[in-house]
Amino acid sequence: MENVFEDLDAIISLTSSDEEKTKPTRNAFIFVTAEPDSGRSALEDLKTIKGVNEVYLSQGAYDFVAKVSGESVDYLREFVFKRIKNLCSVRSTLTLMVI
């Protein structure tokens, strides 16, 4: 089986500008379930957090999808844990890191 990630650094360096290389950024998508009757509050809370770039309403198992950015995967983990999961309007989250 072919390793599709073998040349990932080479692909990233070809598509990134020199400015982006000096300041690495990681992205993640956070799937958020709001507490019952707290959807509007959760949306407003998410929109005010610095580092949350975009918030989308969704249908299905999750109420919102938020796109967040940070300097590392560890930073994003801590960010989600401290800033998003601790909101009283948020019941649960699922984080998908972009590699």
Gaussian input, Z-matrix of N, CA and C with variables (Angstrom, degrees):
# hf/3-21g

backbone

0 1
 N
 C     1     B1
 C     2     B2     1     A1
 N     3     B3     2     A2     1     D1
 C     4     B4     3     A3     2     D2
 C     5     B5     4     A4     3     D3
 N     6     B6     5     A5     4     D4
 C     7     B7     6     A6     5     D5
 C     8     B8     7     A7     6     D6
 N     9     B9     8     A8     7     D7
 C    10    B10     9     A9     8     D8
 C    11    B11    10    A10     9     D9
 N    12    B12    11    A11    10    D10
 C    13    B13    12    A12    11    D11
 C    14    B14    13    A13    12    D12
 N    15    B15    14    A14    13    D13
 C    16    B16    15    A15    14    D14
 C    17    B17    16    A16    15    D15
 N    18    B18    17    A17    16    D16
 C    19    B19    18    A18    17    D17
 C    20    B20    19    A19    18    D18
 N    21    B21    20    A20    19    D19
 C    22    B22    21    A21    20    D20
 C    23    B23    22    A22    21    D21
 N    24    B24    23    A23    22    D22
 C    25    B25    24    A24    23    D23
 C    26    B26    25    A25    24    D24
 N    27    B27    26    A26    25    D25
 C    28    B28    27    A27    26    D26
 C    29    B29    28    A28    27    D27
 N    30    B30    29    A29    28    D28
 C    31    B31    30    A30    29    D29
 C    32    B32    31    A31    30    D30
 N    33    B33    32    A32    31    D31
 C    34    B34    33    A33    32    D32
 C    35    B35    34    A34    33    D33
 N    36    B36    35    A35    34    D34
 C    37    B37    36    A36    35    D35
 C    38    B38    37    A37    36    D36
 N    39    B39    38    A38    37    D37
 C    40    B40    39    A39    38    D38
 C    41    B41    40    A40    39    D39
 N    42    B42    41    A41    40    D40
 C    43    B43    42    A42    41    D41
 C    44    B44    43    A43    42    D42
 N    45    B45    44    A44    43    D43
 C    46    B46    45    A45    44    D44
 C    47    B47    46    A46    45    D45
 N    48    B48    47    A47    46    D46
 C    49    B49    48    A48    47    D47
 C    50    B50    49    A49    48    D48
 N    51    B51    50    A50    49    D49
 C    52    B52    51    A51    50    D50
 C    53    B53    52    A52    51    D51
 N    54    B54    53    A53    52    D52
 C    55    B55    54    A54    53    D53
 C    56    B56    55    A55    54    D54
 N    57    B57    56    A56    55    D55
 C    58    B58    57    A57    56    D56
 C    59    B59    58    A58    57    D57
 N    60    B60    59    A59    58    D58
 C    61    B61    60    A60    59    D59
 C    62    B62    61    A61    60    D60
 N    63    B63    62    A62    61    D61
 C    64    B64    63    A63    62    D62
 C    65    B65    64    A64    63    D63
 N    66    B66    65    A65    64    D64
 C    67    B67    66    A66    65    D65
 C    68    B68    67    A67    66    D66
 N    69    B69    68    A68    67    D67
 C    70    B70    69    A69    68    D68
 C    71    B71    70    A70    69    D69
 N    72    B72    71    A71    70    D70
 C    73    B73    72    A72    71    D71
 C    74    B74    73    A73    72    D72
 N    75    B75    74    A74    73    D73
 C    76    B76    75    A75    74    D74
 C    77    B77    76    A76    75    D75
 N    78    B78    77    A77    76    D76
 C    79    B79    78    A78    77    D77
 C    80    B80    79    A79    78    D78
 N    81    B81    80    A80    79    D79
 C    82    B82    81    A81    80    D80
 C    83    B83    82    A82    81    D81
 N    84    B84    83    A83    82    D82
 C    85    B85    84    A84    83    D83
 C    86    B86    85    A85    84    D84
 N    87    B87    86    A86    85    D85
 C    88    B88    87    A87    86    D86
 C    89    B89    88    A88    87    D87
 N    90    B90    89    A89    88    D88
 C    91    B91    90    A90    89    D89
 C    92    B92    91    A91    90    D90
 N    93    B93    92    A92    91    D91
 C    94    B94    93    A93    92    D92
 C    95    B95    94    A94    93    D93
 N    96    B96    95    A95    94    D94
 C    97    B97    96    A96    95    D95
 C    98    B98    97    A97    96    D96
 N    99    B99    98    A98    97    D97
 C   100   B100    99    A99    98    D98
 C   101   B101   100   A100    99    D99
 N   102   B102   101   A101   100   D100
 C   103   B103   102   A102   101   D101
 C   104   B104   103   A103   102   D102
 N   105   B105   104   A104   103   D103
 C   106   B106   105   A105   104   D104
 C   107   B107   106   A106   105   D105
 N   108   B108   107   A107   106   D106
 C   109   B109   108   A108   107   D107
 C   110   B110   109   A109   108   D108
 N   111   B111   110   A110   109   D109
 C   112   B112   111   A111   110   D110
 C   113   B113   112   A112   111   D111
 N   114   B114   113   A113   112   D112
 C   115   B115   114   A114   113   D113
 C   116   B116   115   A115   114   D114
 N   117   B117   116   A116   115   D115
 C   118   B118   117   A117   116   D116
 C   119   B119   118   A118   117   D117
 N   120   B120   119   A119   118   D118
 C   121   B121   120   A120   119   D119
 C   122   B122   121   A121   120   D120
 N   123   B123   122   A122   121   D121
 C   124   B124   123   A123   122   D122
 C   125   B125   124   A124   123   D123
 N   126   B126   125   A125   124   D124
 C   127   B127   126   A126   125   D125
 C   128   B128   127   A127   126   D126
 N   129   B129   128   A128   127   D127
 C   130   B130   129   A129   128   D128
 C   131   B131   130   A130   129   D129
 N   132   B132   131   A131   130   D130
 C   133   B133   132   A132   131   D131
 C   134   B134   133   A133   132   D132
 N   135   B135   134   A134   133   D133
 C   136   B136   135   A135   134   D134
 C   137   B137   136   A136   135   D135
 N   138   B138   137   A137   136   D136
 C   139   B139   138   A138   137   D137
 C   140   B140   139   A139   138   D138
 N   141   B141   140   A140   139   D139
 C   142   B142   141   A141   140   D140
 C   143   B143   142   A142   141   D141
 N   144   B144   143   A143   142   D142
 C   145   B145   144   A144   143   D143
 C   146   B146   145   A145   144   D144
 N   147   B147   146   A146   145   D145
 C   148   B148   147   A147   146   D146
 C   149   B149   148   A148   147   D147
 N   150   B150   149   A149   148   D148
 C   151   B151   150   A150   149   D149
 C   152   B152   151   A151   150   D150
 N   153   B153   152   A152   151   D151
 C   154   B154   153   A153   152   D152
 C   155   B155   154   A154   153   D153
 N   156   B156   155   A155   154   D154
 C   157   B157   156   A156   155   D155
 C   158   B158   157   A157   156   D156
 N   159   B159   158   A158   157   D157
 C   160   B160   159   A159   158   D158
 C   161   B161   160   A160   159   D159
 N   162   B162   161   A161   160   D160
 C   163   B163   162   A162   161   D161
 C   164   B164   163   A163   162   D162
 N   165   B165   164   A164   163   D163
 C   166   B166   165   A165   164   D164
 C   167   B167   166   A166   165   D165
 N   168   B168   167   A167   166   D166
 C   169   B169   168   A168   167   D167
 C   170   B170   169   A169   168   D168
 N   171   B171   170   A170   169   D169
 C   172   B172   171   A171   170   D170
 C   173   B173   172   A172   171   D171
 N   174   B174   173   A173   172   D172
 C   175   B175   174   A174   173   D173
 C   176   B176   175   A175   174   D174
 N   177   B177   176   A176   175   D175
 C   178   B178   177   A177   176   D176
 C   179   B179   178   A178   177   D177
 N   180   B180   179   A179   178   D178
 C   181   B181   180   A180   179   D179
 C   182   B182   181   A181   180   D180
 N   183   B183   182   A182   181   D181
 C   184   B184   183   A183   182   D182
 C   185   B185   184   A184   183   D183
 N   186   B186   185   A185   184   D184
 C   187   B187   186   A186   185   D185
 C   188   B188   187   A187   186   D186
 N   189   B189   188   A188   187   D187
 C   190   B190   189   A189   188   D188
 C   191   B191   190   A190   189   D189
 N   192   B192   191   A191   190   D190
 C   193   B193   192   A192   191   D191
 C   194   B194   193   A193   192   D192
 N   195   B195   194   A194   193   D193
 C   196   B196   195   A195   194   D194
 C   197   B197   196   A196   195   D195
 N   198   B198   197   A197   196   D196
 C   199   B199   198   A198   197   D197
 C   200   B200   199   A199   198   D198
 N   201   B201   200   A200   199   D199
 C   202   B202   201   A201   200   D200
 C   203   B203   202   A202   201   D201
 N   204   B204   203   A203   202   D202
 C   205   B205   204   A204   203   D203
 C   206   B206   205   A205   204   D204
 N   207   B207   206   A206   205   D205
 C   208   B208   207   A207   206   D206
 C   209   B209   208   A208   207   D207
 N   210   B210   209   A209   208   D208
 C   211   B211   210   A210   209   D209
 C   212   B212   211   A211   210   D210
 N   213   B213   212   A212   211   D211
 C   214   B214   213   A213   212   D212
 C   215   B215   214   A214   213   D213
 N   216   B216   215   A215   214   D214
 C   217   B217   216   A216   215   D215
 C   218   B218   217   A217   216   D216
 N   219   B219   218   A218   217   D217
 C   220   B220   219   A219   218   D218
 C   221   B221   220   A220   219   D219
 N   222   B222   221   A221   220   D220
 C   223   B223   222   A222   221   D221
 C   224   B224   223   A223   222   D222
 N   225   B225   224   A224   223   D223
 C   226   B226   225   A225   224   D224
 C   227   B227   226   A226   225   D225
 N   228   B228   227   A227   226   D226
 C   229   B229   228   A228   227   D227
 C   230   B230   229   A229   228   D228
 N   231   B231   230   A230   229   D229
 C   232   B232   231   A231   230   D230
 C   233   B233   232   A232   231   D231
 N   234   B234   233   A233   232   D232
 C   235   B235   234   A234   233   D233
 C   236   B236   235   A235   234   D234
 N   237   B237   236   A236   235   D235
 C   238   B238   237   A237   236   D236
 C   239   B239   238   A238   237   D237
 N   240   B240   239   A239   238   D238
 C   241   B241   240   A240   239   D239
 C   242   B242   241   A241   240   D240
 N   243   B243   242   A242   241   D241
 C   244   B244   243   A243   242   D242
 C   245   B245   244   A244   243   D243
 N   246   B246   245   A245   244   D244
 C   247   B247   246   A246   245   D245
 C   248   B248   247   A247   246   D246
 N   249   B249   248   A248   247   D247
 C   250   B250   249   A249   248   D248
 C   251   B251   250   A250   249   D249
 N   252   B252   251   A251   250   D250
 C   253   B253   252   A252   251   D251
 C   254   B254   253   A253   252   D252
 N   255   B255   254   A254   253   D253
 C   256   B256   255   A255   254   D254
 C   257   B257   256   A256   255   D255
 N   258   B258   257   A257   256   D256
 C   259   B259   258   A258   257   D257
 C   260   B260   259   A259   258   D258
 N   261   B261   260   A260   259   D259
 C   262   B262   261   A261   260   D260
 C   263   B263   262   A262   261   D261
 N   264   B264   263   A263   262   D262
 C   265   B265   264   A264   263   D263
 C   266   B266   265   A265   264   D264
 N   267   B267   266   A266   265   D265
 C   268   B268   267   A267   266   D266
 C   269   B269   268   A268   267   D267
 N   270   B270   269   A269   268   D268
 C   271   B271   270   A270   269   D269
 C   272   B272   271   A271   270   D270
 N   273   B273   272   A272   271   D271
 C   274   B274   273   A273   272   D272
 C   275   B275   274   A274   273   D273
 N   276   B276   275   A275   274   D274
 C   277   B277   276   A276   275   D275
 C   278   B278   277   A277   276   D276
 N   279   B279   278   A278   277   D277
 C   280   B280   279   A279   278   D278
 C   281   B281   280   A280   279   D279
 N   282   B282   281   A281   280   D280
 C   283   B283   282   A282   281   D281
 C   284   B284   283   A283   282   D282
 N   285   B285   284   A284   283   D283
 C   286   B286   285   A285   284   D284
 C   287   B287   286   A286   285   D285
 N   288   B288   287   A287   286   D286
 C   289   B289   288   A288   287   D287
 C   290   B290   289   A289   288   D288
 N   291   B291   290   A290   289   D289
 C   292   B292   291   A291   290   D290
 C   293   B293   292   A292   291   D291
 N   294   B294   293   A293   292   D292
 C   295   B295   294   A294   293   D293
 C   296   B296   295   A295   294   D294

   B1=1.4488
   B2=1.5247
   B3=1.2996
   B4=1.4622
   B5=1.5298
   B6=1.3207
   B7=1.4661
   B8=1.5235
   B9=1.3218
   B10=1.4579
   B11=1.5227
   B12=1.3203
   B13=1.4588
   B14=1.5265
   B15=1.3132
   B16=1.4607
   B17=1.5248
   B18=1.3115
   B19=1.4587
   B20=1.5213
   B21=1.3152
   B22=1.4603
   B23=1.5214
   B24=1.3374
   B25=1.4642
   B26=1.5220
   B27=1.3146
   B28=1.4633
   B29=1.5209
   B30=1.3145
   B31=1.4660
   B32=1.5215
   B33=1.3209
   B34=1.4618
   B35=1.5216
   B36=1.3377
   B37=1.4609
   B38=1.5292
   B39=1.3191
   B40=1.4503
   B41=1.5240
   B42=1.3208
   B43=1.4591
   B44=1.5155
   B45=1.3164
   B46=1.4600
   B47=1.5120
   B48=1.3195
   B49=1.4590
   B50=1.5239
   B51=1.3421
   B52=1.4581
   B53=1.5194
   B54=1.3281
   B55=1.4592
   B56=1.5210
   B57=1.3370
   B58=1.4526
   B59=1.5181
   B60=1.3323
   B61=1.4564
   B62=1.5176
   B63=1.3348
   B64=1.4538
   B65=1.5230
   B66=1.3226
   B67=1.4570
   B68=1.5246
   B69=1.3519
   B70=1.4613
   B71=1.5263
   B72=1.3175
   B73=1.4555
   B74=1.5153
   B75=1.2990
   B76=1.4592
   B77=1.5182
   B78=1.3229
   B79=1.4577
   B80=1.5141
   B81=1.3172
   B82=1.4561
   B83=1.5178
   B84=1.3149
   B85=1.4539
   B86=1.5251
   B87=1.3224
   B88=1.4492
   B89=1.5253
   B90=1.3132
   B91=1.4546
   B92=1.5261
   B93=1.3252
   B94=1.4610
   B95=1.5274
   B96=1.3280
   B97=1.4551
   B98=1.5183
   B99=1.3243
   B100=1.4655
   B101=1.5290
   B102=1.3210
   B103=1.4585
   B104=1.5331
   B105=1.3280
   B106=1.4719
   B107=1.5299
   B108=1.3049
   B109=1.4718
   B110=1.5271
   B111=1.3407
   B112=1.4686
   B113=1.5191
   B114=1.3295
   B115=1.4572
   B116=1.5105
   B117=1.3271
   B118=1.4707
   B119=1.5311
   B120=1.3086
   B121=1.4684
   B122=1.5286
   B123=1.3296
   B124=1.4658
   B125=1.5200
   B126=1.3201
   B127=1.4673
   B128=1.5276
   B129=1.3136
   B130=1.4677
   B131=1.5273
   B132=1.3283
   B133=1.4710
   B134=1.5235
   B135=1.3349
   B136=1.4653
   B137=1.5180
   B138=1.3219
   B139=1.4641
   B140=1.5253
   B141=1.3272
   B142=1.4636
   B143=1.5288
   B144=1.3228
   B145=1.4689
   B146=1.5230
   B147=1.3359
   B148=1.4620
   B149=1.5332
   B150=1.3139
   B151=1.4604
   B152=1.5153
   B153=1.3382
   B154=1.4616
   B155=1.5224
   B156=1.3166
   B157=1.4617
   B158=1.5197
   B159=1.3158
   B160=1.4578
   B161=1.5184
   B162=1.3462
   B163=1.4650
   B164=1.5190
   B165=1.3228
   B166=1.4580
   B167=1.5225
   B168=1.3244
   B169=1.4604
   B170=1.5118
   B171=1.3285
   B172=1.4578
   B173=1.5185
   B174=1.3055
   B175=1.4547
   B176=1.5066
   B177=1.3183
   B178=1.4525
   B179=1.5115
   B180=1.3208
   B181=1.4642
   B182=1.5260
   B183=1.3242
   B184=1.4649
   B185=1.5259
   B186=1.3257
   B187=1.4540
   B188=1.5283
   B189=1.3478
   B190=1.4628
   B191=1.5120
   B192=1.3304
   B193=1.4609
   B194=1.5221
   B195=1.3280
   B196=1.4631
   B197=1.5203
   B198=1.3289
   B199=1.4615
   B200=1.5230
   B201=1.3282
   B202=1.4643
   B203=1.5184
   B204=1.3259
   B205=1.4650
   B206=1.5113
   B207=1.3321
   B208=1.4581
   B209=1.5032
   B210=1.3327
   B211=1.4608
   B212=1.5255
   B213=1.3452
   B214=1.4611
   B215=1.5257
   B216=1.3162
   B217=1.4566
   B218=1.5248
   B219=1.3225
   B220=1.4647
   B221=1.5237
   B222=1.3217
   B223=1.4591
   B224=1.5257
   B225=1.3402
   B226=1.4598
   B227=1.5265
   B228=1.3244
   B229=1.4746
   B230=1.5173
   B231=1.3130
   B232=1.4575
   B233=1.5311
   B234=1.3190
   B235=1.4588
   B236=1.5282
   B237=1.3274
   B238=1.4658
   B239=1.5230
   B240=1.3098
   B241=1.4656
   B242=1.5272
   B243=1.3192
   B244=1.4647
   B245=1.5216
   B246=1.3278
   B247=1.4673
   B248=1.5147
   B249=1.3171
   B250=1.4605
   B251=1.5323
   B252=1.3298
   B253=1.4651
   B254=1.5206
   B255=1.3043
   B256=1.4642
   B257=1.5244
   B258=1.3226
   B259=1.4618
   B260=1.5292
   B261=1.3157
   B262=1.4667
   B263=1.5241
   B264=1.3173
   B265=1.4619
   B266=1.5300
   B267=1.3376
   B268=1.4683
   B269=1.5204
   B270=1.3384
   B271=1.4666
   B272=1.5242
   B273=1.3424
   B274=1.4670
   B275=1.5155
   B276=1.3379
   B277=1.4630
   B278=1.5247
   B279=1.3182
   B280=1.4508
   B281=1.5160
   B282=1.3300
   B283=1.4657
   B284=1.5180
   B285=1.3363
   B286=1.4629
   B287=1.5221
   B288=1.3263
   B289=1.4544
   B290=1.5177
   B291=1.3125
   B292=1.4555
   B293=1.5156
   B294=1.3444
   B295=1.4717
   B296=1.5093
   A1=108.78
   A2=116.00
   A3=122.66
   A4=110.49
   A5=116.23
   A6=121.88
   A7=107.96
   A8=116.54
   A9=120.40
   A10=112.53
   A11=118.25
   A12=121.82
   A13=112.42
   A14=117.50
   A15=121.97
   A16=112.68
   A17=117.80
   A18=121.73
   A19=112.37
   A20=117.13
   A21=121.08
   A22=111.67
   A23=118.38
   A24=120.37
   A25=111.60
   A26=116.83
   A27=120.45
   A28=110.41
   A29=117.09
   A30=120.58
   A31=109.98
   A32=116.71
   A33=120.39
   A34=110.37
   A35=117.15
   A36=118.84
   A37=111.60
   A38=117.35
   A39=119.93
   A40=112.29
   A41=116.59
   A42=119.94
   A43=113.07
   A44=118.79
   A45=121.87
   A46=110.63
   A47=115.97
   A48=120.09
   A49=109.48
   A50=117.20
   A51=120.77
   A52=111.57
   A53=117.22
   A54=121.15
   A55=111.10
   A56=117.55
   A57=121.72
   A58=111.10
   A59=117.90
   A60=121.19
   A61=111.68
   A62=117.82
   A63=119.97
   A64=112.22
   A65=117.47
   A66=121.51
   A67=108.63
   A68=116.58
   A69=118.72
   A70=111.31
   A71=115.26
   A72=120.93
   A73=108.98
   A74=115.58
   A75=122.21
   A76=107.84
   A77=115.92
   A78=121.64
   A79=109.78
   A80=115.23
   A81=121.52
   A82=108.31
   A83=114.57
   A84=121.04
   A85=107.07
   A86=115.75
   A87=122.06
   A88=107.99
   A89=116.49
   A90=121.74
   A91=106.59
   A92=116.83
   A93=122.41
   A94=110.59
   A95=115.43
   A96=122.02
   A97=107.20
   A98=116.13
   A99=120.94
   A100=109.91
   A101=115.30
   A102=120.99
   A103=107.98
   A104=117.62
   A105=119.16
   A106=111.07
   A107=116.45
   A108=123.87
   A109=113.73
   A110=117.90
   A111=121.40
   A112=112.27
   A113=117.17
   A114=120.25
   A115=113.46
   A116=117.25
   A117=120.21
   A118=110.25
   A119=116.54
   A120=120.58
   A121=110.81
   A122=117.11
   A123=120.99
   A124=110.45
   A125=116.76
   A126=120.90
   A127=110.42
   A128=117.44
   A129=120.78
   A130=111.24
   A131=116.70
   A132=120.60
   A133=110.89
   A134=117.16
   A135=121.42
   A136=111.42
   A137=116.89
   A138=120.77
   A139=112.52
   A140=118.72
   A141=120.88
   A142=113.37
   A143=118.02
   A144=120.77
   A145=110.33
   A146=116.06
   A147=120.59
   A148=108.33
   A149=116.52
   A150=121.41
   A151=111.99
   A152=116.48
   A153=120.44
   A154=106.29
   A155=116.34
   A156=121.82
   A157=113.19
   A158=116.34
   A159=121.40
   A160=108.67
   A161=116.35
   A162=122.25
   A163=107.62
   A164=115.52
   A165=121.74
   A166=110.02
   A167=116.97
   A168=121.65
   A169=107.70
   A170=117.53
   A171=119.87
   A172=110.06
   A173=115.63
   A174=121.79
   A175=107.99
   A176=116.09
   A177=120.20
   A178=110.77
   A179=115.42
   A180=120.93
   A181=113.15
   A182=118.08
   A183=121.69
   A184=110.04
   A185=115.30
   A186=121.14
   A187=112.78
   A188=115.91
   A189=121.55
   A190=110.46
   A191=115.14
   A192=122.78
   A193=105.67
   A194=115.89
   A195=121.01
   A196=108.91
   A197=116.18
   A198=121.53
   A199=107.04
   A200=115.82
   A201=120.91
   A202=109.53
   A203=115.81
   A204=122.12
   A205=110.19
   A206=115.13
   A207=120.75
   A208=110.53
   A209=115.57
   A210=119.12
   A211=114.73
   A212=118.28
   A213=120.02
   A214=110.06
   A215=114.98
   A216=120.72
   A217=109.59
   A218=117.14
   A219=120.15
   A220=111.37
   A221=116.99
   A222=120.61
   A223=110.38
   A224=117.09
   A225=120.70
   A226=111.69
   A227=117.21
   A228=120.11
   A229=110.64
   A230=115.88
   A231=120.88
   A232=111.01
   A233=116.65
   A234=122.32
   A235=110.71
   A236=116.15
   A237=120.46
   A238=109.83
   A239=116.52
   A240=120.50
   A241=111.77
   A242=117.41
   A243=120.85
   A244=114.29
   A245=117.60
   A246=120.10
   A247=113.59
   A248=118.34
   A249=120.21
   A250=112.03
   A251=117.18
   A252=119.38
   A253=112.82
   A254=117.80
   A255=120.70
   A256=113.87
   A257=118.50
   A258=120.24
   A259=108.79
   A260=116.75
   A261=119.79
   A262=111.79
   A263=118.26
   A264=121.88
   A265=112.85
   A266=117.69
   A267=122.25
   A268=110.13
   A269=115.56
   A270=120.47
   A271=110.85
   A272=117.22
   A273=120.00
   A274=110.42
   A275=115.09
   A276=121.56
   A277=110.06
   A278=115.05
   A279=123.80
   A280=105.92
   A281=116.98
   A282=121.54
   A283=110.41
   A284=115.87
   A285=122.10
   A286=107.43
   A287=116.84
   A288=122.70
   A289=110.36
   A290=117.02
   A291=122.13
   A292=107.19
   A293=116.62
   A294=118.58
   A295=111.34
   D1=136.87
   D2=-178.06
   D3=-74.89
   D4=137.47
   D5=176.11
   D6=-86.74
   D7=103.36
   D8=-176.25
   D9=-73.54
   D10=-12.82
   D11=-178.84
   D12=-98.57
   D13=-0.16
   D14=-175.58
   D15=-55.37
   D16=-45.59
   D17=-177.40
   D18=-105.33
   D19=27.16
   D20=-176.33
   D21=-59.77
   D22=-44.53
   D23=179.48
   D24=-61.42
   D25=-38.46
   D26=178.81
   D27=-66.11
   D28=-40.74
   D29=179.48
   D30=-66.25
   D31=-43.98
   D32=179.88
   D33=-62.78
   D34=-42.79
   D35=-178.28
   D36=-67.06
   D37=-28.92
   D38=177.63
   D39=-72.56
   D40=-29.11
   D41=-176.18
   D42=-99.84
   D43=-5.55
   D44=-178.26
   D45=-102.09
   D46=144.77
   D47=175.49
   D48=-80.46
   D49=167.14
   D50=178.51
   D51=-61.77
   D52=-34.97
   D53=179.24
   D54=-63.91
   D55=-41.03
   D56=179.50
   D57=-66.77
   D58=-32.55
   D59=-179.71
   D60=-66.64
   D61=-33.22
   D62=-179.26
   D63=-76.75
   D64=-21.44
   D65=179.99
   D66=-130.08
   D67=84.66
   D68=-177.21
   D69=-66.80
   D70=140.22
   D71=178.81
   D72=-129.08
   D73=136.27
   D74=174.68
   D75=-110.87
   D76=148.81
   D77=178.56
   D78=-122.23
   D79=154.56
   D80=175.18
   D81=-146.92
   D82=152.09
   D83=173.01
   D84=-109.78
   D85=127.95
   D86=-178.11
   D87=-109.41
   D88=118.93
   D89=176.27
   D90=-92.05
   D91=122.22
   D92=-169.79
   D93=-117.77
   D94=133.22
   D95=169.96
   D96=-108.67
   D97=124.30
   D98=-179.07
   D99=-86.06
   D100=157.63
   D101=172.19
   D102=-64.22
   D103=151.09
   D104=177.98
   D105=-54.55
   D106=137.86
   D107=179.39
   D108=62.58
   D109=18.57
   D110=179.41
   D111=-121.46
   D112=17.46
   D113=-176.23
   D114=-59.52
   D115=-47.73
   D116=-179.15
   D117=-64.42
   D118=-41.27
   D119=179.06
   D120=-63.68
   D121=-42.91
   D122=179.40
   D123=-62.45
   D124=-42.35
   D125=179.07
   D126=-61.31
   D127=-47.50
   D128=179.38
   D129=-63.91
   D130=-40.68
   D131=178.07
   D132=-60.92
   D133=-46.34
   D134=-178.92
   D135=-63.14
   D136=-40.38
   D137=-177.06
   D138=-67.63
   D139=-21.78
   D140=-177.62
   D141=-90.84
   D142=-8.75
   D143=-177.05
   D144=-81.10
   D145=122.71
   D146=175.99
   D147=-66.09
   D148=130.53
   D149=-176.38
   D150=108.72
   D151=-19.37
   D152=172.96
   D153=-88.36
   D154=111.42
   D155=-174.38
   D156=-84.66
   D157=-37.56
   D158=-176.47
   D159=-146.53
   D160=147.93
   D161=174.26
   D162=-135.58
   D163=129.92
   D164=179.76
   D165=-121.72
   D166=140.21
   D167=169.53
   D168=-72.83
   D169=146.32
   D170=177.48
   D171=-139.26
   D172=163.18
   D173=175.78
   D174=-114.23
   D175=149.31
   D176=179.18
   D177=114.89
   D178=-141.74
   D179=-174.81
   D180=-69.88
   D181=-21.89
   D182=-177.51
   D183=-121.80
   D184=148.32
   D185=-178.39
   D186=-86.67
   D187=-33.52
   D188=-176.24
   D189=-141.06
   D190=156.15
   D191=169.10
   D192=-125.02
   D193=123.33
   D194=179.61
   D195=-115.12
   D196=138.12
   D197=174.79
   D198=-102.45
   D199=125.59
   D200=-179.79
   D201=-123.57
   D202=156.40
   D203=179.83
   D204=-132.03
   D205=152.20
   D206=177.32
   D207=-167.56
   D208=175.21
   D209=-173.66
   D210=-79.10
   D211=-17.35
   D212=-179.73
   D213=-156.98
   D214=166.25
   D215=177.21
   D216=-63.47
   D217=-41.22
   D218=178.83
   D219=-62.40
   D220=-41.21
   D221=177.10
   D222=-60.13
   D223=-44.48
   D224=-179.26
   D225=-64.13
   D226=-40.16
   D227=176.93
   D228=-58.72
   D229=-48.64
   D230=-179.69
   D231=-65.19
   D232=-39.94
   D233=179.07
   D234=-59.06
   D235=-48.78
   D236=-179.54
   D237=-63.38
   D238=-44.41
   D239=-177.73
   D240=-64.61
   D241=-45.86
   D242=-174.98
   D243=-84.32
   D244=-36.65
   D245=-172.14
   D246=-97.37
   D247=-37.33
   D248=-173.74
   D249=-98.88
   D250=-49.10
   D251=-178.34
   D252=-64.33
   D253=-25.75
   D254=-178.68
   D255=-83.37
   D256=-3.64
   D257=176.63
   D258=-67.34
   D259=133.24
   D260=-178.51
   D261=-67.54
   D262=-19.18
   D263=179.81
   D264=-86.18
   D265=-5.52
   D266=-177.11
   D267=-104.48
   D268=125.36
   D269=177.93
   D270=-85.37
   D271=-47.52
   D272=-177.79
   D273=-156.07
   D274=163.31
   D275=178.11
   D276=-138.38
   D277=157.41
   D278=170.41
   D279=-133.86
   D280=126.24
   D281=-175.65
   D282=-108.03
   D283=130.22
   D284=173.89
   D285=-117.92
   D286=111.76
   D287=178.59
   D288=-78.98
   D289=139.30
   D290=174.96
   D291=-92.67
   D292=128.78
   D293=-177.15
   D294=-99.55

